[in-house]
Amino acid sequence: MHRTLKAALALLCLAELVASTPLAMNLSKLKLSDITQGIQKLNRGVQVPCNDTRVAQVAFKDRKLSEQELLCQAATVLDNMTDCKKDYEPLITSLKSLHGMTNCPPSTDNEIYLRNFLPALGNYTQALYRRISATAAN
C-alpha cells in the first residue's frame, strides 16, 4: 500500500508539472522549424507564388493572444486562400498540427499582401523556436 501511495503521489506531481508547463513548451520545435524553412523556400524563388494576393493580417505582436491562437489565425488565413493553395498546403498542415484549435478568425479586418504576411509568419515562428530552445536550455 505504501508503494502505491508513493507512485500515485509521483504521478500527481508529474501531472501538475506538465500542466504548469508554459504553452511554448507544448509547441513542437520540429514543426516550427518546418514552417520557417518552408517560408524560406517559398521566398528563395524569383517571385513568391501569388505574392500580390491580399490576405487578412495577423497581429503576431499582440501579447493578449496566445501562441496557439496566433498560429491558428495564420493557418486560417492561408487556408482561406483560393489561388496557389497547393503551394502552401505543407505550411497549413504544420500550423494546424501546432495549435489544435478549430475556429479562430483573424482578430483584425486589416489586409496585407501575402509577400508581407509570409516574412511576418516566418519571424514569429523563428522567435517561438528560439524561445522554446532557450527555455529548454534553462
Backbone as numpy.savetxt, mean C-alpha at the origin, in Angstrom:
# Nx Ny Nz CAx CAy CAz Cx Cy Cz
-1.53 -29.42 34.87 -2.35 -28.23 34.87 -1.48 -26.97 34.87
-0.39 -27.00 35.61 0.50 -25.86 35.71 1.10 -25.51 34.34
1.51 -26.52 33.59 2.07 -26.31 32.26 1.03 -25.73 31.31
-0.19 -26.20 31.41 -1.27 -25.71 30.56 -1.52 -24.23 30.81
-1.51 -23.83 32.08 -1.70 -22.42 32.40 -0.56 -21.56 31.87
0.67 -22.06 31.99 1.82 -21.32 31.46 1.71 -21.17 29.95
1.33 -22.23 29.27 1.19 -22.20 27.81 0.09 -21.22 27.41
-1.01 -21.24 28.14 -2.12 -20.33 27.84 -1.70 -18.88 28.05
-0.97 -18.62 29.13 -0.48 -17.28 29.40 0.49 -16.82 28.32
1.37 -17.71 27.91 2.32 -17.38 26.84 1.59 -17.05 25.54
0.56 -17.81 25.21 -0.22 -17.54 24.00 -0.96 -16.22 24.09
-1.50 -15.91 25.26 -2.18 -14.63 25.45 -1.21 -13.46 25.30
-0.02 -13.61 25.87 1.00 -12.56 25.74 1.41 -12.38 24.28
1.57 -13.48 23.57 1.93 -13.42 22.15 0.82 -12.76 21.34
-0.42 -13.10 21.62 -1.56 -12.50 20.91 -1.62 -11.00 21.18
-1.36 -10.61 22.41 -1.35 -9.18 22.75 -0.24 -8.45 22.02
0.92 -9.06 21.92 2.05 -8.47 21.20 1.73 -8.28 19.73
1.15 -9.29 19.11 0.79 -9.20 17.70 -0.27 -8.13 17.49
-1.25 -8.05 18.37 -2.31 -7.07 18.24 -1.80 -5.65 18.42
-0.75 -5.47 19.19 -0.23 -4.12 19.43 0.82 -3.71 18.41
1.15 -4.59 17.46 2.13 -4.27 16.44 1.57 -3.17 15.55
2.36 -2.14 15.25 1.87 -1.06 14.38 1.42 -1.60 13.03
0.53 -0.86 12.39 0.00 -1.28 11.10 1.10 -1.49 10.07
2.12 -0.67 10.11 3.20 -0.78 9.13 3.87 -2.14 9.19
3.92 -2.75 10.36 4.57 -4.05 10.49 3.73 -5.14 9.82
2.43 -4.91 9.68 1.57 -5.90 9.05 1.65 -5.85 7.53
2.23 -4.81 6.98 2.37 -4.70 5.54 3.54 -5.56 5.08
3.42 -6.15 3.95 4.45 -7.01 3.42 5.54 -6.18 2.73
6.77 -6.32 3.21 7.89 -5.60 2.59 8.06 -6.04 1.14
7.82 -7.32 0.87 7.98 -7.84 -0.48 6.99 -7.18 -1.43
5.74 -7.06 -1.03 4.72 -6.44 -1.89 5.03 -4.96 -2.11
5.47 -4.25 -1.07 5.83 -2.84 -1.23 6.97 -2.70 -2.22
7.93 -3.58 -2.13 9.06 -3.57 -3.05 8.59 -3.85 -4.48
7.66 -4.79 -4.64 7.12 -5.10 -5.96 6.42 -3.89 -6.57
5.66 -3.17 -5.76 4.95 -1.98 -6.24 5.94 -0.92 -6.70
6.93 -0.65 -5.87 7.93 0.36 -6.21 8.67 -0.02 -7.49
9.08 -1.28 -7.61 9.79 -1.73 -8.81 8.88 -1.68 -10.04
7.62 -2.03 -9.88 6.68 -1.97 -11.00 6.50 -0.56 -11.52
6.41 0.40 -10.60 6.27 1.80 -11.00 7.54 2.27 -11.71
8.69 1.88 -11.18 9.95 2.26 -11.82 10.04 1.69 -13.23
9.58 0.46 -13.41 9.62 -0.16 -14.73 8.70 0.58 -15.70
7.53 0.98 -15.23 6.61 1.73 -16.08 7.20 3.09 -16.46
7.93 3.71 -15.53 8.50 5.04 -15.78 9.78 5.00 -16.60
10.42 3.83 -16.74 11.66 3.72 -17.51 11.44 3.89 -19.00
10.28 3.56 -19.47 10.00 3.64 -20.90 10.01 5.08 -21.37
9.96 5.23 -22.67 9.94 6.57 -23.25 8.73 7.33 -22.77
7.58 6.64 -22.72 6.36 7.28 -22.27 5.55 6.27 -21.47
5.10 6.66 -20.31 4.27 5.79 -19.50 2.94 5.61 -20.23
2.48 4.38 -20.38 1.19 4.18 -21.06 0.09 4.98 -20.37
-0.67 5.66 -21.16 -1.82 6.43 -20.66 -1.43 7.53 -19.67
-0.23 8.09 -19.78 0.21 9.05 -18.77 -0.58 10.35 -18.78
-1.37 10.60 -19.82 -2.21 11.79 -19.85 -3.61 11.53 -19.32
-3.84 10.33 -18.81 -5.13 9.99 -18.21 -5.27 10.73 -16.88
-6.44 11.29 -16.64 -6.71 11.95 -15.37 -7.26 10.91 -14.40
-6.71 10.89 -13.20 -7.16 9.97 -12.16 -7.38 10.75 -10.87
-8.13 10.14 -9.97 -8.38 10.78 -8.67 -7.07 10.91 -7.90
-6.96 11.97 -7.17 -5.76 12.20 -6.36 -5.92 11.53 -5.01
-4.85 10.89 -4.55 -4.83 10.29 -3.23 -3.91 11.14 -2.36
-4.40 11.53 -1.19 -3.62 12.39 -0.30 -2.66 11.54 0.52
-1.55 11.14 -0.10 -0.60 10.26 0.58 0.03 10.91 1.82
-0.01 12.22 1.91 0.60 12.91 3.06 -0.40 13.19 4.18
-1.63 12.75 4.01 -2.66 12.96 5.02 -2.45 11.99 6.18
-2.02 12.50 7.32 -1.71 11.66 8.49 -2.96 11.13 9.19
-4.14 11.67 8.83 -5.37 11.20 9.46 -5.83 9.86 8.89
-5.34 9.52 7.70 -5.74 8.27 7.06 -4.71 7.18 7.35
-5.19 5.98 7.54 -4.29 4.86 7.81 -3.54 4.46 6.54
-2.46 3.72 6.73 -1.68 3.25 5.60 -2.53 2.35 4.71
-3.33 1.49 5.33 -4.19 0.60 4.56 -5.21 1.39 3.75
-5.77 2.44 4.34 -6.76 3.27 3.65 -6.13 3.93 2.42
-4.93 4.47 2.57 -4.26 5.12 1.44 -3.92 4.12 0.34
-3.45 2.95 0.72 -3.14 1.92 -0.27 -4.41 1.45 -0.97
-5.50 1.34 -0.24 -6.78 0.95 -0.81 -7.26 2.01 -1.81
-7.13 3.28 -1.44 -7.52 4.35 -2.35 -6.70 4.31 -3.64
-5.40 4.05 -3.50 -4.54 3.97 -4.68 -4.97 2.81 -5.58
-5.29 1.67 -4.98 -5.77 0.52 -5.76 -7.07 0.85 -6.46
-7.97 1.55 -5.78 -9.25 1.93 -6.36 -9.05 2.86 -7.55
-8.14 3.82 -7.40 -7.86 4.76 -8.49 -7.38 4.01 -9.73
-6.42 3.12 -9.55 -5.89 2.37 -10.70 -6.92 1.39 -11.24
-7.72 0.82 -10.37 -8.73 -0.15 -10.79 -9.83 0.52 -11.61
-10.08 1.80 -11.37 -11.13 2.52 -12.09 -10.69 3.00 -13.47
-9.42 2.85 -13.78 -8.95 3.24 -15.12 -9.54 2.29 -16.15
-9.90 2.83 -17.30 -10.46 1.97 -18.35 -9.40 1.64 -19.39
-8.58 2.60 -19.76 -7.53 2.36 -20.74 -6.28 1.83 -20.04
-5.56 1.00 -20.72 -4.27 0.48 -20.24 -4.38 -0.27 -18.91
-5.54 -0.73 -18.56 -5.72 -1.40 -17.27 -4.82 -2.63 -17.14
-4.62 -3.35 -18.24 -3.78 -4.56 -18.18 -2.34 -4.23 -17.82
-1.86 -3.04 -18.18 -0.50 -2.64 -17.84 -0.33 -2.43 -16.34
-1.41 -2.06 -15.66 -1.35 -1.74 -14.24 -1.89 -2.86 -13.35
-2.32 -3.95 -13.95 -2.91 -5.06 -13.18 -1.97 -5.60 -12.09
-0.65 -5.78 -12.35 0.22 -6.25 -11.26 0.26 -5.28 -10.07
0.25 -3.98 -10.34 0.23 -2.99 -9.26 -1.07 -3.07 -8.47
-2.16 -3.19 -9.19 -3.47 -3.25 -8.55 -3.55 -4.49 -7.65
-3.09 -5.62 -8.16 -3.12 -6.86 -7.39 -2.27 -6.74 -6.12
-1.07 -6.19 -6.25 -0.19 -6.03 -5.09 -0.81 -5.08 -4.07
-1.36 -3.98 -4.53 -1.99 -3.02 -3.62 -3.17 -3.66 -2.89
-4.01 -4.38 -3.63 -5.17 -5.01 -3.00 -4.76 -6.04 -1.95
-3.67 -6.73 -2.19 -3.24 -7.75 -1.23 -2.68 -7.13 0.05
-2.31 -5.87 0.01 -1.75 -5.22 1.19 -2.80 -4.64 2.13
-3.91 -4.17 1.60 -4.82 -3.44 2.48 -6.00 -4.25 3.00
-6.48 -5.24 2.27 -7.56 -6.08 2.75 -8.89 -5.37 2.94
-9.08 -4.24 2.29 -10.34 -3.49 2.41 -11.12 -3.65 1.10
-12.43 -3.41 1.15 -13.22 -3.57 -0.06 -13.72 -2.26 -0.64
-14.00 -1.28 0.19 -14.56 -0.03 -0.31 -13.81 1.15 0.27
-13.14 1.89 -0.58 -12.40 3.05 -0.09 -12.23 4.07 -1.21
-13.28 4.82 -1.47 -13.16 5.85 -2.50 -12.16 6.93 -2.06
-11.49 7.56 -3.02 -10.54 8.62 -2.66 -11.22 9.71 -1.83
-10.46 10.28 -0.91 -11.02 11.25 0.03 -11.12 12.66 -0.54
-10.75 12.84 -1.79 -10.82 14.16 -2.41 -11.37 14.03 -3.82
-11.97 15.09 -4.31 -12.50 15.09 -5.68 -11.47 15.58 -6.68
-10.29 15.96 -6.20 -9.25 16.47 -7.10 -8.77 15.37 -8.03
-8.33 15.77 -9.21 -7.76 14.83 -10.16 -6.37 15.29 -10.55
-5.52 14.32 -10.87 -4.18 14.62 -11.37 -3.90 13.68 -12.54
-2.86 13.99 -13.28 -2.47 13.10 -14.36 -1.82 11.85 -13.80
-2.00 10.75 -14.49 -1.41 9.49 -14.08 0.11 9.61 -13.97
0.73 10.40 -14.85 2.18 10.58 -14.82 2.65 11.22 -13.51
1.76 11.94 -12.83 2.08 12.52 -11.52 1.66 11.60 -10.37
0.63 10.80 -10.61 0.13 9.89 -9.58 1.13 8.77 -9.30
1.67 8.18 -10.36 2.58 7.03 -10.19 3.81 7.36 -9.35
4.52 8.47 -9.61 5.67 8.78 -8.74 5.26 9.02 -7.28
4.10 9.63 -7.07 3.63 9.86 -5.69 3.37 8.52 -4.99
2.76 7.58 -5.70 2.53 6.25 -5.15 3.85 5.53 -4.90
4.78 5.65 -5.82 6.09 5.03 -5.65 6.83 5.59 -4.45
6.80 6.90 -4.28 7.45 7.52 -3.13 6.80 7.07 -1.82
5.48 6.95 -1.82 4.78 6.53 -0.61 5.13 5.10 -0.23
5.10 4.19 -1.20 5.41 2.79 -0.89 6.87 2.63 -0.51
7.75 3.42 -1.11 9.17 3.35 -0.75 9.37 3.83 0.70
8.66 4.88 1.08 8.75 5.38 2.46 8.21 4.35 3.45
7.12 3.68 3.10 6.59 2.62 3.96 7.61 1.49 4.11
8.23 1.12 3.02 9.24 0.06 3.04 10.38 0.42 3.98
10.86 1.66 3.88 11.96 2.12 4.74 11.55 2.13 6.21
10.32 2.60 6.46 9.83 2.67 7.84 9.73 1.27 8.44
9.22 0.32 7.67 9.12 -1.06 8.15 10.50 -1.63 8.43
11.46 -1.38 7.52 12.81 -1.87 7.71 13.46 -1.27 8.95
13.25 0.03 9.16 13.83 0.69 10.33 13.20 0.17 11.62
11.88 -0.06 11.59 11.19 -0.57 12.77 11.65 -1.99 13.08
11.82 -2.79 12.03 12.27 -4.18 12.22 13.70 -4.22 12.76
14.52 -3.25 12.37 15.92 -3.22 12.83 16.00 -2.87 14.31
15.02 -2.11 14.81 15.01 -1.72 16.22 14.47 -2.84 17.01
